[in-house]
Structures are given as structure tokens and as C-alpha cells.
Amino acid sequence: MRNAVKKLYIALIFLFLYAPIATLMVLSFNASKTRAKWGGFTFKWYAQLVHNDDILRALGNTLLIALLSSVIATVIGTIACIAMNNMKKRTRTIMMGITNIPMLNADIVTGISLMLLFISFGFRFGLGTILLSHITFNIPYVILSVMPRMKQLNPSIYEAALDLGATPVAAFFRVVFPDLMPGILSGFLMAFTMSLDDFIITHFTKGAGVDTLSTKIYTEVRKGIKPEMYALSTIIFAAVLALLLLVNAAPEKREKN
């Protein structure tokens, strides 16, 4: 009886998590524009998506900002972890607390604060301000992913590499960096996902005529969501799922080798 209840509980969790996504994917192949009626199987919404310049432009902006911000945030966050790891315990604890504050802070507060900051410095709102904003809120997520791996490192290995004649840079990239790679990849994926999904901060820091997918979808909702959005969401979900499977399969393959 207990096992049956556990299985039912797990099934309900997966149902609530993936039923909306499954519904979205089914509707992306629905020939009818209405969501309440099945009009047959079709790929026409995917074909129309290719010819929708506004959505493709928003998609390009989203991917560009997500990729650049996650790469830059990953580099800065990794360097910050190395610096904090060499600090005294009390100082490191204080710094970790400071870096955790942006993750606990409400997005609307962060968005308004960044908007006011850009206005104060006379920045021109556009892709540049969105990029700076995404780098800012992505760095704490990278630190949160890399720092646990940093604490697990054995400092004697790095010192041994130096004793064997390796330069500090060579010792880092040949000894320390491979051990940090799982945390760095996790931080990169977390930053990429957060940037891809962000709406509130982007809404406050974007310029006129500049849209990402989240802000574009918000604009379309007021006029009625087009079926092309279902197709685009399905493609993004499939791409993210494939990326996650690829990243998770790499460590297993490395362990077998």
C-alpha cells in the first residue's frame, strides 16, 4: 500500500510538471487556431514561424544576450570563486552572503534599480543595457554552482604541479580547471537558462523597439497568442532537453573511459 501511494505521488508530481508542456506541444501541431478544438495534425505553424520576422528577431536577441551574458558571467563568477577560496573563512562567508543577496532579492526591485542606475549614468537603453543586467544577475548563480566544486579541490595537487615545474597558469588549466569543469558547466547552463527566461528585469532595462522572446510574448498576449508561439516554445523545450541530456551524458562517458 505504501509503495502504491509513493508511486501515485510521484506520478502526480510529473503530471503537474509536464502536462502543461505536453499540452503546448500538442497544440503546436493543431491545425485549428482555437485551443478548444482539434483541427487535425499540421506543421503549418512551424512553417509560418520561419517567415515571422518579428519573432525571429526577438529569438535572435534572446539567444545572443543569453549566450554572451552566460559566458561573461561564467568567467567572472569562476574568477570570483578562486579569489574567495583564497580568503579567510570569515571574509569568505561574508562575501558569499553578499553574492547570495541578488538571488533572494525580488526581480522587480533589481529591474527598477538597474533602470535607475542606467538613467543616472546616461546609458542608452537597448541590447547593451539588457546584456549588462543579465550579466549582473547571472554571476551569483555561477558562483553558487562553482564554489562547492572549489571547496572539494585538494590544494596539494596544485602545489605538486608547481613543484614539478609547471607555471601557475599551466597548473591551473591542467590540474584545477578540469576538476572545476562540472561546476562551471552547471553554472553556465543555469546562467543561460535564467537569461533565456527572464522577463521582469529585461522589461525595465530594454529600449524602445528592442524585444526578447519574453517581452515579445508579453506584447502578443494582449493581442492574443499566435500559434507560432506554441511552435517556437516546443522547439526551445526540445533544444534545452537535448542540451541537458548531452551535458549529463558527458560525465558518464568520461567515467567509463
C-alpha positions, 0 to 999 in steps of 0.5 A: 500500500505504501509503495502504491501511494509513493508511486501515485505521488510521484506520478502526480508530481510529473503530471503537474510538471509536464502536462502543461508542456505536453499540452503546448506541444500538442497544440503546436501541431493543431491545425485549428487556431482555437485551443478548444478544438482539434483541427487535425495534425499540421506543421503549418505553424512551424512553417509560418514561424520561419517567415515571422520576422518579428519573432525571429528577431526577438529569438535572435536577441534572446539567444545572443544576450543569453549566450554572451551574458552566460559566458561573461558571467561564467568567467567572472563568477569562476574568477570570483570563486578562486579569489574567495577560496583564497580568503579567510573563512570569515571574509569568505562567508561574508562575501558569499552572503553578499553574492547570495543577496541578488538571488533572494532579492525580488526581480522587480526591485533589481529591474527598477534599480538597474533602470535607475542606475542606467538613467543616472549614468546616461546609458542608452537603453537597448541590447547593451543595457539588457546584456549588462543586467543579465550579466549582473544577475547571472554571476551569483548563480555561477558562483553558487554552482562553482564554489562547492566544486572549489571547496572539494579541490585538494590544494596539494595537487596544485602545489605538486604541479608547481613543484614539478615545474609547471607555471601557475597558469599551466597548473591551473588549466591542467590540474584545477580547471578540469576538476572545476569543469562540472561546476562551471558547466552547471553554472553556465547552463543555469546562467543561460537558462535564467537569461533565456527566461527572464522577463521582469528585469529585461522589461525595465532595462530594454529600449524602445523597439528592442524585444526578447522572446519574453517581452515579445510574448508579453506584447502578443498576449494582449493581442492574443497568442499566435500559434507560432508561439506554441511552435517556437516554445516546443522547439526551445523545450526540445533544444534545452532537453537535448542540451541537458541530456548531452551535458549529463551524458558527458560525465558518464562517458568520461567515467567509463573511459 
